[in-house]
Amino acid sequence: MLRIENLTVVYFGVISVLHGVSLNAESEAITALLGGNGSGKSTLMRAISGILPIYEGEIQEGEITLNDVRLNKMKAVDITKKMRLTYLMEGRPVFEYLNMTENLKAAASCRWDAEVPRDIESVLEYFPPLKDRLKMQAGYLSGGEQQMLCVGMALMTNPKFMLLDEPSLGLAPMMVEEIFRIIRRIKDERNIGILLSEQNAMVALKIAQHGYVMDNGRVVMDDTAQELLNNADIQEAYLGGSEDKEKNYSEAKRYKRRKRWLG
């Protein structure tokens, strides 16, 4: 289990971003982390993965553990190598001037072994469209193909736990559905725990088992994914309204003002 307890994070020593965040993400399950821009999702991912210092961030209070091993103060490379936790950042980070095969091999450099060629073939089984693009420079791939490559690169690190930050960002709806279908398949077949940060609450909750909602650096709600999908507050804030078509605009406006989950 990935466990975060009372986590407080600041940037540049003065800008407070996370305020006592606590959550649990089970191994071999998908946990959705929902919230809009500025809610603190990416900062939480950076803190877990150990790259927070790169952004001049610092954990002031709290604890992060994975399978009862404390990640605080561990170097990012050790979190990846020893704890087998991999963070896939938003924005489709690929090596644009390397071809697809070179990108996959570069991602495997943290664990280079005799199984790398086999794992490349495994990635291509998850993403058949990439088979015809192996020698193409990654910068010339479509957005969807780049996102497939990024997920494949994350798999090349041989993870037991993955942090996925906004994998749907900038993708067409059909491609989003395909990417999330494969993410669920990866979890099922490889027994990988996944913490999935998303603004697209609908697609995230459809494949997750549990979900947390963040707002202004705090966790304001958590429940099973199905309960969150059925929750009127979540429907109004993230899913474009409930199925009750008679609900008028003033009710929605009043909801957004008072944030019922904080009451």
For each residue, the residues with C-beta under 8 A, 3 or more apart:
1: 24 25 26 27 66 67 193
2: 24 25 27 48 64 65 66 85 161 193 195
3: 23 24 25 63 64 65 66
4: 7 21 22 23 24 44 48 62 63 64
5: 22 62 63 64 65
6: 20 21 22 61 62 63
7: 4 18 20 21 22 44 47 59 61 62 63 64
8: 16 18 19 20 21 59 60 61 62
9: 16 17 18 40 43 44 47 52 57 58 59 60
10: 13 14 15 16 17 57 58 60
11: 14 15 17 55 56 57 58
12: 15 56
13: 10 58
14: 10 11
15: 10 11 12
16: 8 9 10 19 217
17: 9 10 11 40 43 57 217
18: 7 8 9 21 40 43 44 47 217 218
19: 8 16 216 217 218
20: 6 7 8 61 62 218
21: 4 6 7 8 18 40 44 62 214 217 218 219
22: 4 5 6 7 62 219
23: 3 4 31 33 212 219 222
24: 1 2 3 4 31
25: 1 2 3 29 31 161 193 194 195 210
26: 1 29 31 193 209 210
27: 1 2 67 160 161 191 193
28: 187 191 192 193
29: 25 26 187 193 194 208 209 210
30: 183 184 187 193 194 196 207 208 209
31: 23 24 25 26 193 194 195 196 208 209 210 211 212
32: 196 198 201 204 205 208 210 211 212 225 228
33: 23 41 44 195 196 197 198 211 212 214
34: 198 199 201 204 205 211 212 213 214 228 234 238
35: 39 40 41 199 213 214 215
36: 39 199 215
37: 199
38: 216
39: 35 36 214 215 216 217
40: 9 17 18 21 35 43 44 214 216 217 218
41: 33 35 44 45 165 197 214
42: 45 46 90 165 166 197
43: 9 17 18 40 46 47 52 57 217
44: 4 7 9 18 21 33 40 41 47 48 197 214
45: 41 42 48 49 87 89 163 165 195 197
46: 42 43 49 51 52 54 55 57 87
47: 7 9 18 43 44 52 57 59 64
48: 2 4 44 45 64 71 85 87 163 195
49: 45 46 76 79 80 85 87 163
50: 71 74 75 76 78 79
51: 46 54 55 76 87
52: 9 43 46 47 55 57 58 59
53: 56 57 58
54: 46 51
55: 11 46 51 52
56: 11 12 53
57: 9 10 11 17 43 46 47 52 53
58: 9 10 11 13 52 53
59: 7 8 9 47 52 62 64 72
60: 8 9 10
61: 6 7 8 20
62: 4 5 6 7 8 20 21 22 59
63: 3 4 5 6 7 70 72
64: 2 3 4 5 7 47 48 59 70 71 72
65: 2 3 5 68 69 70 71
66: 1 2 3 69 71 83 85 161
67: 1 27 83
68: 65
69: 65 66 83
70: 63 64 65 73 74
71: 48 50 64 65 66 74 79 83 85
72: 59 63 64
73: 70
74: 50 70 71 78 79 82 83
75: 50 78 79
76: 49 50 51 79 80
77: 80 81 110
78: 50 74 75 81 82 83
79: 49 50 71 74 75 76 82 83 85
80: 49 76 77 83 84 85 86 110 157
81: 77 78 84 110 111
82: 74 78 79
83: 66 67 69 71 74 78 79 80 160 161
84: 80 81 157 158 159 160 161
85: 2 48 49 66 71 79 80 159 160 161 162 163
86: 80 154 157 159 161 162 163
87: 45 46 48 49 51 162 163 165
88: 93 150 151 153 154 162 163 164 165 167
89: 45 93 165
90: 42 165 166 167 169 197
91: 166 169
92: 143 146 147 149 150 169 170
93: 88 89 150
94: 98 103 138 139 141 146 149 150 153
95: 98 102 103 106 138
96: 137 138 139
97: 137 138 139
98: 94 95 102 103 106 137 138
99: 102 103 134 135 136 137 138
100: 103 104 130 133 134 135 136 138 141 149
101: 104 105 120 134 135
102: 95 98 99 105 106
103: 94 95 98 99 100 106 107 138 149 153
104: 100 101 107 108 120 123 149 152 153 156
105: 101 102 108 109 116 120 156
106: 95 98 102 103 109 153
107: 103 104 110 152 153 154 156 157
108: 104 105 111 112 116 119 156 157 158
109: 105 106 112
110: 77 80 81 107 157
111: 81 108 157 158
112: 108 109 116
113: 116
114: 117
115: 118 119 158
116: 105 108 112 113 119 120 156
117: 114 120 121
118: 115 121 122
119: 108 115 116 122 123 155 156 158
120: 101 104 105 116 117 123 124 156
121: 117 118 124 125
122: 118 119 125 126 155
123: 104 119 120 126 127 130 152 155 156
124: 120 121 127 128 130 131 152
125: 121 122 128
126: 122 123 151 152 155 182 185 186
127: 123 124 130 148 149 151 152 182
128: 124 125 131
129: 132 133 145 148
130: 100 123 124 127 133 134 145 148 149 152
131: 124 128 134
132: 129
133: 100 129 130 136 141 145
134: 99 100 101 130 131
135: 99 100 101
136: 99 100 133 140 141
137: 96 97 98 99 140
138: 94 95 96 97 98 99 100 103 141 146 149
139: 94 96 97
140: 136 137
141: 94 100 133 136 138 145 146 149
142: 145 146
143: 92 146 147 170 171 175
144: 147 148 171 172 175 178 179
145: 129 130 133 141 142 148 149
146: 92 94 138 141 142 143 149 150
147: 92 143 144 150 151 167 171 175 179
148: 127 129 130 144 145 151 152 179 182
149: 92 94 100 103 104 127 130 138 141 145 146 152 153
150: 88 92 93 94 146 147 153 154 167
151: 88 126 127 147 148 154 155 164 167 179 182 183 186
152: 104 107 123 124 126 127 130 148 149 155 156
153: 88 94 103 104 106 107 149 150 156 157
154: 86 88 107 150 151 157 159 162 164
155: 119 122 123 126 151 152 158 159 186 190
156: 104 105 107 108 116 119 120 123 152 153
157: 80 84 86 107 108 110 111 153 154
158: 84 108 111 115 119 155
159: 84 85 86 154 155 162 192
160: 27 83 84 85 192 193
161: 2 25 27 66 83 84 85 86 192 193 194 195
162: 85 86 87 88 154 159 192 193 194 195
163: 45 48 49 85 86 87 88 194 195 197
164: 88 151 154 167 183 194 195 196 197
165: 41 42 45 87 88 89 90 197
166: 42 90 91 169 197 198 199
167: 88 90 147 150 151 164 179 180 183 196 198
168: 171 176 179 180 198 199 200 203
169: 90 91 92 166 199
170: 92 143
171: 143 144 147 168 175 176 179
172: 144 175 176
173: 176 177
174: 177 178
175: 143 144 147 171 172 178 179
176: 168 171 172 173 179 180 200 203
177: 173 174 180 181 203
178: 144 174 175 181 182
179: 144 147 148 151 167 168 171 175 176 182 183
180: 167 168 176 177 183 184 203 204 206 207
181: 177 178 184 185 207
182: 126 127 148 151 178 179 185 186
183: 30 151 164 167 179 180 186 187 194 196 207
184: 30 180 181 187 188 207
185: 126 181 182 188 189
186: 126 151 155 182 183 189 190 192 194
187: 28 29 30 183 184 190 191 192 193 194 207
188: 184 185 191
189: 185 186
190: 155 186 187
191: 27 28 187 188
192: 28 159 160 161 162 186 187
193: 1 2 25 26 27 28 29 30 31 160 161 162 187
194: 25 29 30 31 161 162 163 164 183 186 187
195: 2 25 31 33 45 48 161 162 163 164
196: 30 31 32 33 164 167 183 204 207 208
197: 33 41 42 44 45 90 163 164 165 166
198: 32 33 34 166 167 168 201 203 204
199: 34 35 36 37 166 168 169 238
200: 168 176 203 204
201: 32 34 198 204 205 228 234 238 239
202: 205 206 229 238 239
203: 168 176 177 180 198 200 206 207
204: 32 34 180 196 198 200 201 207 208 211
205: 32 34 201 202 208 211 225 226 228 229
206: 180 202 203 225 229
207: 30 180 181 183 184 187 196 203 204
208: 29 30 31 32 196 204 205 211 225
209: 26 29 30 31 224 225
210: 25 26 29 31 32 222 223 224 225
211: 31 32 33 34 204 205 208 222 223 224 225 228
212: 23 31 32 33 34 219 221 222
213: 34 35 219 220 221 222 228 234 261
214: 21 33 34 35 39 40 41 44 217 218 219 220
215: 35 36 39 218 220 259 261 262
216: 19 38 39 40
217: 16 17 18 19 21 39 40 43 214
218: 18 19 20 21 40 214 215
219: 21 22 23 212 213 214 222
220: 213 214 215 259 261 262
221: 212 213 228 231 233 234 261
222: 23 210 211 212 213 219
223: 210 211 227 228 231
224: 209 210 211 227 228
225: 32 205 206 208 209 210 211 228 229
226: 205 229 230
227: 223 224 230 231
228: 32 34 201 205 211 213 221 223 224 225 231 234
229: 202 205 206 225 226 234 235 239
230: 226 227 235
231: 221 223 227 228 234 235
232: 235 236 242
233: 221 236 237 255 260 261
234: 34 201 213 221 228 229 231 237 238 239
235: 229 230 231 232 238 239 240 241 242 243
236: 232 233 239 241 242 252 255 256
237: 233 234 255 256
238: 34 199 201 202 234 235
239: 201 202 229 234 235 236
240: 235
241: 235 236 244 247 252
242: 232 235 236 247
243: 235
244: 241 247
245:
246:
247: 241 242 244 251 252
248: 251 252
249: 252 253
250: 253 254
251: 247 248 254 255
252: 236 241 247 248 249 255 256
253: 249 250 256 257
254: 250 251 257 258
255: 233 236 237 251 252 258 259 260
256: 236 237 252 253 259
257: 253 254
258: 254 255 262 263
259: 215 220 255 256 262 263
260: 233 255 263
261: 213 215 220 221 233
262: 215 220 258 259
263: 258 259 260
